[in-house]
């Protein structure tokens, strides 16, 4: 299944390609985005994935400079108590290679890998 987004005003587009495999319980999602123009400094692009009905215990893992996976918990810090009213920015982590969530009961996982930071 292909999903296209075209921004006619800025002449940019994004393409999402989804693949399911018959002999492997895997779904692959590929996001292709036209380059961000150099005339748009400070512009960021975000992709949101939703994994419904996964019991992650608010835990996920991110890579640490492509060296090892670091355990993360929503709205928590290992060295101090976090109090925040900004749940998105408080749980924003840089990802160089991958982010992983895993269902605690079924052991099903959801992995997002990227080709650039």
Residue pairs with C-beta under 8 A, 6 or more apart in sequence:
1 17
1 18
2 15
2 16
2 17
2 18
3 15
3 16
3 18
4 13
4 14
4 15
4 16
5 13
5 14
5 15
5 16
6 12
6 13
7 13
10 37
12 33
12 34
12 36
12 37
13 33
13 34
14 31
14 32
14 33
14 34
15 31
15 32
15 33
16 29
16 30
16 31
16 32
17 29
17 30
17 31
17 32
18 27
18 28
18 29
18 30
19 27
19 28
19 29
19 30
20 26
20 27
20 28
21 27
21 28
29 49
31 47
33 45
36 43
36 45
49 110
49 112
51 101
51 110
54 101
54 102
54 103
54 108
54 110
55 103
55 104
55 105
56 101
56 102
56 103
56 104
57 104
58 73
58 74
58 75
58 76
59 71
59 72
59 73
59 74
59 101
59 102
60 72
60 73
60 74
60 99
60 100
60 101
61 69
61 70
61 71
61 72
61 99
61 100
61 101
62 69
62 70
62 72
62 93
62 94
62 95
62 98
62 99
62 100
63 69
63 70
63 95
63 96
63 97
63 98
63 99
64 70
65 96
66 96
66 97
69 98
69 100
72 91
72 93
74 87
74 91
75 82
75 84
75 87
75 90
75 91
76 82
82 90
84 90
93 99
94 117
95 112
95 114
95 117
96 114
96 117
97 113
97 114
98 111
98 112
98 113
98 114
99 111
99 112
100 109
100 110
100 111
100 112
101 109
101 110
102 108
102 109
102 110
103 109
